Amino acid sequence: MLILRRIKTCVMKIRKKPYTALFPCPVVLTTCVDAKGTPNIITLAWAGTVCSEPPTIGLGIRPSRYSHTLIKDAKEFVVNIPPSKIIEETDYCGVNSGKYVDKFSETNLTPEPADKVKAPLIRECPLNMECTLKDVISLGTHDLFLGEIVQVHIDEDILDAKGHIDFKKADPFVYNVGEYWNLNKKIGTYGYSKQNK
């Protein structure tokens, strides 16, 4: 039987009005194309896995963003996981609009052909997930884009001996209410509370 430790604390909780307090949020570079096939990149932090079968990702995108229309029209996109070494390029893609600048050209990021969608992969990102758009749900300030993952690309050099992603080598980072943070170290594994009886 698992015995939970009670940690005594004198800290009082304060109440705040509802806001987006969830953290950390994974930072992703999402690629899409316009009707002519011209690629664009949007940096997003409101992204996450929403279903295992079929594997599905959810992205929160404001309707005012240029990529919102591109993804909605093309019905496909690629989610690329950037490593910390391209944090400046990642930030640039989030604060500039593809309506006015060619983000691939400005950042020197490399577009590579995907297998199943027209949107490109980003070479500098060690993990890329091709997605087809399944649904768009209007929520308020953001729309939720649901994309089914139809192909995954992983750089061999971030895999461990068992073929799993070595997150230290992948070196992803997260967004915490206006700040970027990297990941430090593994502190446990799923199910270890049962294993340590």
ABEGO torsion letter per residue (X at the ends): XBBBBBBBBABBBBBBBBBBABOBBBBBBBBBBBAAGBBBBBBBABBBBABAOBBBBBBBBBAABAAAAAAAAAGBBBBBBBBAAAAAAAAAAAABBAAABBAAAAAGBBBBBBAABABBBBAABABBBBBBBABBBBAEABBBBBBBBABBBBBAAABBAAGBBBAAAAGBBBBBGGBBBBBABBAEBBGAAAAAX
